[in-house]
Amino acid sequence: MVTELLMGFDEQTLAYDLQRAHSADIWFIRARFFIWGVTSTVGGFLVGHALSTIGGINLYSMAWNGFWEMWYGLW
Protein backbone atom coordinates (compact mmCIF):
# COMPACT_ATOMS: atom_id res chain seq x y z
CA MET A 1 0.00 0.00 0.00
CA VAL A 2 2.84 2.38 0.78
CA THR A 3 4.60 1.66 -2.53
CA GLU A 4 1.36 2.34 -4.39
CA LEU A 5 1.10 5.71 -2.73
CA LEU A 6 4.77 6.63 -3.15
CA MET A 7 5.56 5.14 -6.57
CA GLY A 8 2.17 5.07 -8.29
CA PHE A 9 2.10 1.35 -9.10
CA ASP A 10 1.83 -1.96 -7.31
CA GLU A 11 3.64 -5.29 -7.76
CA GLN A 12 1.08 -6.64 -10.22
CA THR A 13 1.48 -3.65 -12.51
CA LEU A 14 5.27 -3.81 -12.25
CA ALA A 15 5.33 -7.52 -13.14
CA TYR A 16 3.04 -6.94 -16.12
CA ASP A 17 5.16 -4.05 -17.39
CA LEU A 18 8.37 -6.07 -17.06
CA GLN A 19 6.80 -8.96 -18.96
CA ARG A 20 5.72 -6.66 -21.78
CA ALA A 21 9.15 -5.03 -21.92
CA HIS A 22 10.78 -8.43 -22.21
CA SER A 23 8.53 -9.39 -25.13
CA ALA A 24 9.28 -6.09 -26.82
CA ASP A 25 13.02 -6.61 -26.34
CA ILE A 26 12.82 -10.03 -28.00
CA TRP A 27 10.81 -8.57 -30.87
CA PHE A 28 13.39 -5.82 -31.40
CA ILE A 29 16.22 -8.36 -31.35
CA ARG A 30 14.44 -10.43 -33.99
CA ALA A 31 13.67 -7.36 -36.08
CA ARG A 32 17.27 -6.16 -35.86
CA PHE A 33 18.54 -9.62 -36.86
CA PHE A 34 16.16 -9.72 -39.82
CA ILE A 35 17.06 -6.22 -41.02
CA TRP A 36 20.81 -6.75 -40.73
CA GLY A 37 20.53 -10.22 -42.28
CA VAL A 38 18.70 -8.90 -45.33
CA THR A 39 21.00 -5.88 -45.60
CA SER A 40 24.20 -7.94 -45.43
CA THR A 41 22.88 -10.56 -47.88
CA VAL A 42 21.85 -7.97 -50.46
CA GLY A 43 25.11 -6.08 -49.92
CA GLY A 44 27.12 -9.27 -50.40
CA PHE A 45 25.35 -10.05 -53.66
CA LEU A 46 25.90 -6.50 -54.89
CA VAL A 47 29.61 -6.61 -54.07
CA GLY A 48 29.98 -10.02 -55.72
CA HIS A 49 28.30 -8.90 -58.92
CA ALA A 50 30.24 -5.63 -58.95
CA LEU A 51 33.52 -7.55 -58.73
CA SER A 52 32.63 -9.63 -61.76
CA THR A 53 31.40 -6.57 -63.68
CA ILE A 54 34.63 -4.61 -63.27
CA GLY A 55 36.71 -7.60 -64.33
CA GLY A 56 37.77 -8.75 -60.91
CA ILE A 57 36.81 -12.10 -59.47
CA ASN A 58 34.13 -13.89 -61.49
CA LEU A 59 33.20 -17.01 -59.55
CA TYR A 60 30.71 -18.30 -62.11
CA SER A 61 33.23 -18.13 -64.93
CA MET A 62 35.97 -19.64 -62.78
CA ALA A 63 33.74 -22.54 -61.75
CA TRP A 64 32.59 -23.17 -65.32
CA ASN A 65 36.14 -23.10 -66.72
CA GLY A 66 37.35 -25.31 -63.88
CA PHE A 67 34.63 -27.84 -64.64
CA TRP A 68 35.67 -28.06 -68.30
CA GLU A 69 39.37 -28.27 -67.43
CA MET A 70 38.62 -31.14 -65.08
CA TRP A 71 36.42 -32.80 -67.71
CA TYR A 72 39.08 -32.62 -70.42
CA GLY A 73 41.75 -33.65 -67.91
CA LEU A 74 39.94 -36.94 -67.37
CA TRP A 75 40.32 -37.92 -71.05
BALO-131265 format. One record per residue: x, y, z of N, C-alpha, C in turn. Coordinates in pm, whole numbers, plus 50000, padded with zeros to 5 digits. Atoms other than C-alpha are relative to their C-alpha. Layout:
# residues N
+-------+-------+-------+-------+-------+-------+-------+-------+-------+
!  n_xx !  n_yy !  n_zz ! ca_xx ! ca_yy ! ca_zz !  c_xx !  c_yy !  c_zz !
+-------+-------+-------+-------+-------+-------+-------+-------+-------+
!     X !     Y !     Z !     X !     Y !     Z !     X !     Y !     Z !
...
+-------+-------+-------+-------+-------+-------+-------+-------+-------+
//
This chain:
# residues 75
+-------+-------+-------+-------+-------+-------+-------+-------+-------+
!  n_xx !  n_yy !  n_zz ! ca_xx ! ca_yy ! ca_zz !  c_xx !  c_yy !  c_zz !
+-------+-------+-------+-------+-------+-------+-------+-------+-------+
! 50081 ! 49881 ! 50000 ! 50000 ! 50000 ! 50000 ! 50086 ! 50126 ! 50000 !
! 49912 ! 49883 ! 49995 ! 50284 ! 50238 ! 50078 ! 50067 ! 50022 ! 49865 !
! 49936 ! 49985 ! 50131 ! 50460 ! 50166 ! 49747 ! 49902 ! 50053 ! 49896 !
! 50101 ! 49945 ! 50092 ! 50136 ! 50234 ! 49561 ! 49988 ! 50150 ! 50017 !
! 50015 ! 49857 ! 49974 ! 50110 ! 50571 ! 49727 ! 50126 ! 50077 ! 49960 !
! 49876 ! 49929 ! 50029 ! 50477 ! 50663 ! 49685 ! 50039 ! 49991 ! 49852 !
! 49950 ! 50022 ! 50136 ! 50556 ! 50514 ! 49343 ! 49892 ! 50012 ! 49893 !
! 50107 ! 49990 ! 50099 ! 50217 ! 50507 ! 49171 ! 49967 ! 49869 ! 49933 !
! 50034 ! 50131 ! 50056 ! 50210 ! 50135 ! 49090 ! 50020 ! 49894 ! 50107 !
! 49986 ! 50110 ! 49905 ! 50183 ! 49804 ! 49269 ! 50081 ! 49888 ! 49935 !
! 49918 ! 50110 ! 50050 ! 50364 ! 49471 ! 49224 ! 49940 ! 49935 ! 49877 !
! 50065 ! 50061 ! 50117 ! 50108 ! 49336 ! 48978 ! 50027 ! 50083 ! 49874 !
! 49975 ! 49912 ! 50115 ! 50148 ! 49635 ! 48749 ! 50146 ! 49995 ! 49959 !
! 49857 ! 50008 ! 50029 ! 50527 ! 49619 ! 48775 ! 50033 ! 49871 ! 49928 !
! 49974 ! 50128 ! 50064 ! 50533 ! 49248 ! 48686 ! 49947 ! 49997 ! 49858 !
! 50059 ! 49995 ! 50135 ! 50304 ! 49306 ! 48388 ! 50085 ! 50086 ! 49907 !
! 49917 ! 49911 ! 50082 ! 50516 ! 49595 ! 48261 ! 50133 ! 49935 ! 49966 !
! 49874 ! 50067 ! 50027 ! 50837 ! 49393 ! 48294 ! 49982 ! 49888 ! 49898 !
! 50027 ! 50107 ! 50096 ! 50680 ! 49104 ! 48104 ! 49982 ! 50058 ! 49860 !
! 50019 ! 49937 ! 50131 ! 50572 ! 49334 ! 47822 ! 50131 ! 50054 ! 49946 !
! 49871 ! 49948 ! 50045 ! 50915 ! 49497 ! 47808 ! 50088 ! 49887 ! 49949 !
! 49919 ! 50113 ! 50044 ! 51078 ! 49157 ! 47779 ! 49955 ! 49953 ! 49862 !
! 50051 ! 50040 ! 50130 ! 50853 ! 49061 ! 47487 ! 50040 ! 50101 ! 49893 !
! 49960 ! 49897 ! 50095 ! 50928 ! 49391 ! 47318 ! 50149 ! 49991 ! 49970 !
! 49856 ! 50015 ! 50023 ! 51302 ! 49339 ! 47366 ! 50028 ! 49885 ! 49904 !
! 49980 ! 50115 ! 50089 ! 51282 ! 48997 ! 47200 ! 49956 ! 50035 ! 49859 !
! 50045 ! 49961 ! 50133 ! 51081 ! 49143 ! 46913 ! 50101 ! 50090 ! 49932 !
! 49901 ! 49911 ! 50059 ! 51339 ! 49418 ! 46860 ! 50128 ! 49926 ! 49963 !
! 49883 ! 50080 ! 50036 ! 51622 ! 49164 ! 46865 ! 49974 ! 49924 ! 49871 !
! 50034 ! 50072 ! 50123 ! 51444 ! 48957 ! 46601 ! 49993 ! 50095 ! 49881 !
! 50010 ! 49904 ! 50109 ! 51367 ! 49264 ! 46392 ! 50138 ! 50048 ! 49958 !
! 49864 ! 49955 ! 50033 ! 51727 ! 49384 ! 46414 ! 50077 ! 49891 ! 49926 !
! 49935 ! 50111 ! 50069 ! 51854 ! 49038 ! 46314 ! 49950 ! 49989 ! 49857 !
! 50057 ! 50010 ! 50133 ! 51616 ! 49028 ! 46018 ! 50049 ! 50113 ! 49910 !
! 49957 ! 49886 ! 50081 ! 51706 ! 49378 ! 45898 ! 50147 ! 49990 ! 49963 !
! 49858 ! 50011 ! 50031 ! 52081 ! 49325 ! 45927 ! 50029 ! 49878 ! 49913 !
! 49982 ! 50118 ! 50085 ! 52053 ! 48978 ! 45772 ! 49967 ! 50030 ! 49855 !
! 50039 ! 49964 ! 50137 ! 51870 ! 49110 ! 45467 ! 50098 ! 50101 ! 49942 !
! 49907 ! 49898 ! 50048 ! 52100 ! 49412 ! 45440 ! 50135 ! 49939 ! 49962 !
! 49869 ! 50059 ! 50030 ! 52420 ! 49206 ! 45457 ! 49993 ! 49903 ! 49883 !
! 50013 ! 50092 ! 50114 ! 52288 ! 48944 ! 45212 ! 49992 ! 50077 ! 49869 !
! 50012 ! 49920 ! 50122 ! 52185 ! 49203 ! 44954 ! 50132 ! 50071 ! 49971 !
! 49870 ! 49935 ! 50020 ! 52511 ! 49392 ! 45008 ! 50105 ! 49903 ! 49949 !
! 49905 ! 50100 ! 50048 ! 52712 ! 49073 ! 44960 ! 49978 ! 49964 ! 49854 !
! 50029 ! 50027 ! 50141 ! 52535 ! 48995 ! 44634 ! 50042 ! 50117 ! 49912 !
! 49962 ! 49885 ! 50080 ! 52590 ! 49350 ! 44511 ! 50152 ! 50010 ! 49984 !
! 49854 ! 49996 ! 50008 ! 52961 ! 49339 ! 44593 ! 50051 ! 49889 ! 49909 !
! 49957 ! 50111 ! 50085 ! 52998 ! 48998 ! 44428 ! 49975 ! 50026 ! 49852 !
! 50029 ! 49971 ! 50140 ! 52830 ! 49110 ! 44108 ! 50081 ! 50120 ! 49951 !
! 49916 ! 49887 ! 50041 ! 53024 ! 49437 ! 44105 ! 50142 ! 49953 ! 49970 !
! 49865 ! 50051 ! 50027 ! 53352 ! 49245 ! 44127 ! 50008 ! 49933 ! 49864 !
! 49996 ! 50066 ! 50131 ! 53263 ! 49037 ! 43824 ! 49978 ! 50100 ! 49887 !
! 50026 ! 49900 ! 50103 ! 53140 ! 49343 ! 43632 ! 50125 ! 50080 ! 49967 !
! 49881 ! 49919 ! 50026 ! 53463 ! 49539 ! 43673 ! 50120 ! 49916 ! 49960 !
! 49892 ! 50085 ! 50048 ! 53671 ! 49240 ! 43567 ! 50083 ! 49941 ! 50112 !
! 49928 ! 50058 ! 49887 ! 53777 ! 49125 ! 43909 ! 49974 ! 49851 ! 50009 !
! 50023 ! 50142 ! 49976 ! 53681 ! 48790 ! 44053 ! 49862 ! 49964 ! 49944 !
! 50126 ! 50048 ! 50055 ! 53413 ! 48611 ! 43851 ! 49987 ! 49853 ! 50035 !
! 50009 ! 50137 ! 49950 ! 53320 ! 48299 ! 44045 ! 49928 ! 49908 ! 49905 !
! 50074 ! 50086 ! 50093 ! 53071 ! 48170 ! 43789 ! 50089 ! 49956 ! 49885 !
! 49910 ! 50032 ! 50111 ! 53323 ! 48187 ! 43507 ! 50112 ! 49908 ! 50046 !
! 49893 ! 50085 ! 49948 ! 53597 ! 48036 ! 43722 ! 49951 ! 49858 ! 50024 !
! 50055 ! 50133 ! 49974 ! 53374 ! 47746 ! 43825 ! 49972 ! 49927 ! 49869 !
! 50031 ! 50062 ! 50128 ! 53259 ! 47683 ! 43468 ! 50127 ! 49955 ! 49927 !
! 49873 ! 50036 ! 50064 ! 53614 ! 47690 ! 43328 ! 50070 ! 49887 ! 50075 !
! 49941 ! 50109 ! 49922 ! 53735 ! 47469 ! 43612 ! 49933 ! 49867 ! 49974 !
! 50073 ! 50123 ! 50032 ! 53463 ! 47216 ! 43536 ! 50048 ! 49943 ! 49867 !
! 49958 ! 50050 ! 50130 ! 53567 ! 47194 ! 43170 ! 50145 ! 49956 ! 50000 !
! 49861 ! 50045 ! 49989 ! 53937 ! 47173 ! 43257 ! 50009 ! 49865 ! 50068 !
! 50002 ! 50130 ! 49935 ! 53862 ! 46886 ! 43492 ! 49945 ! 49894 ! 49907 !
! 50061 ! 50096 ! 50093 ! 53642 ! 46720 ! 43229 ! 50098 ! 49956 ! 49893 !
! 49904 ! 50034 ! 50103 ! 53908 ! 46738 ! 42958 ! 50125 ! 49935 ! 50060 !
! 49886 ! 50064 ! 49935 ! 54175 ! 46635 ! 43209 ! 49976 ! 49853 ! 50026 !
! 50031 ! 50141 ! 49980 ! 53994 ! 46306 ! 43263 ! 50028 ! 49916 ! 49876 !
! 49981 ! 50076 ! 50124 ! 54032 ! 46208 ! 42895 ! 50133 ! 50020 ! 49948 !
+-------+-------+-------+-------+-------+-------+-------+-------+-------+
//
